[in-house]
Amino acid sequence: MSIMKVIEVLANSKVSWEDAAQNAVKEASRTVKNIRSIYIQDHSASVEKGKITQYRITAKVTFEIKG
């Protein structure tokens, strides 16, 4: 039987929402092992002078706890 845990993370990117999601997984992987999935809860962006400058996501990262 597997036990899974979920953490909520915020991430951003100057490139895209997809890149922000990759950044979330990359950074979480530095301290969390056995990541199994990421669920994007929310998208937002910062806008300056009519252009998007930061893509932001709120995500839930699921990982397996090894016993």
C-alpha positions as CSV (number, residue, x, y, z in Angstrom):
1,M,0.0,0.0,0.0
2,S,1.3,3.5,-0.9
3,I,0.9,6.6,1.2
4,M,0.7,9.8,-0.7
5,K,1.2,13.4,0.6
6,V,0.2,16.6,-1.1
7,I,1.9,20.0,-0.7
8,E,0.8,23.3,-2.2
9,V,3.5,25.4,-4.0
10,L,3.6,28.7,-5.8
11,A,5.9,29.1,-8.8
12,N,6.6,31.6,-11.6
13,S,8.3,32.0,-14.9
14,K,9.0,34.8,-17.4
15,V,8.4,32.3,-20.3
16,S,5.0,30.5,-19.8
17,W,2.7,28.7,-17.4
18,E,4.1,25.4,-18.5
19,D,7.6,26.6,-17.6
20,A,6.3,27.8,-14.2
21,A,4.9,24.3,-13.6
22,Q,8.3,22.8,-14.5
23,N,10.0,25.2,-12.1
24,A,7.6,24.1,-9.4
25,V,8.6,20.5,-9.9
26,K,12.3,21.3,-10.2
27,E,12.4,23.2,-7.0
28,A,10.2,20.8,-5.0
29,S,12.5,18.0,-6.2
30,R,15.4,19.5,-4.4
31,T,13.9,18.5,-1.0
32,V,11.0,16.2,-1.8
33,K,11.6,12.8,-3.3
34,N,9.2,10.4,-5.2
35,I,7.1,13.2,-6.8
36,R,4.2,11.5,-8.7
37,S,2.1,14.3,-10.0
38,I,1.4,18.1,-10.1
39,Y,-2.1,19.6,-10.2
40,I,-2.4,23.2,-11.4
41,Q,-5.0,24.9,-9.3
42,D,-4.7,28.4,-10.5
43,H,-3.0,30.5,-13.2
44,S,-2.3,34.2,-13.0
45,A,0.1,36.7,-14.6
46,S,1.7,40.1,-13.9
47,V,1.2,42.7,-16.6
48,E,3.3,45.8,-17.2
49,K,2.6,48.2,-20.1
50,G,0.2,45.9,-21.7
51,K,2.5,42.8,-21.7
52,I,2.7,39.8,-19.5
53,T,5.9,39.9,-17.5
54,Q,5.5,37.0,-15.1
55,Y,3.4,33.8,-15.4
56,R,2.4,32.4,-12.0
57,I,0.8,29.2,-10.9
58,T,-0.6,27.7,-7.7
59,A,-0.1,23.9,-7.7
60,K,-0.5,20.8,-5.6
61,V,2.5,18.4,-5.8
62,T,1.8,14.8,-4.8
63,F,4.6,12.5,-3.7
64,E,4.8,9.0,-2.2
65,I,6.0,8.5,1.3
66,K,8.2,5.4,1.6
67,G,7.8,3.5,4.8
